[in-house]
Amino acid sequence: MNTPYLSVVVPCYNEHENLAHNVLEEMHAYLSRQPYSYEVIISDDGSSDNSREIVQERLPGLPQFRLLQNPHGGKPAAVWSGIQAARGEIVLFTDMDQST
């Protein structure tokens, strides 16, 4: 697999509600229209709801997406784990609700 141009790290902690609103599919719809390659890393922070399961169910339809499963360490730890796993030339992060 070629190195992606962009890596998007998305920390995830108990994001059932946002995931139910198809936020992953919205990210995919936007990024797939761009003229560069990308990957999206969902960095789960030990969610206690069914966030991980929802992401895992959707991954087959989102080939540029992958899930990291981390113990609960807080948002900074989830972001850092995602950054360490990123392969892109440029790395950015956004919250699951896309507020940042």
VENHU-V421392 format. One record per backbone hydrogen bond with DSSP energy under -0.5 kcal/mol. NH is the residue of the N-H (numbers start at 1). CO is the residue of the C=O. If there is no record, write none. Layout:
# VENHU-V421392
{{NH/CO} {NH/CO}}
This chain:
# VENHU-V421392
{{5/37} {6/37} {7/90} {8/39} {9/7} {9/92} {10/41} {11/9} {12/43} {19/15} {20/16} {21/17} {21/18} {22/19} {23/18} {26/22} {27/23} {28/24} {29/25} {30/26} {31/27} {32/28} {33/30} {34/31} {39/6} {40/64} {41/8} {42/40} {42/66} {43/10} {43/41} {44/42} {44/68} {45/12} {46/70} {54/50} {55/51} {56/52} {57/53} {58/54} {58/55} {59/55} {60/56} {61/58} {62/59} {65/62} {66/40} {68/42} {70/44} {70/68} {78/74} {79/75} {80/76} {81/77} {82/78} {83/79} {84/80} {85/81} {86/82} {86/83} {89/4} {90/5} {92/7} {94/9} {96/11} {98/95}}
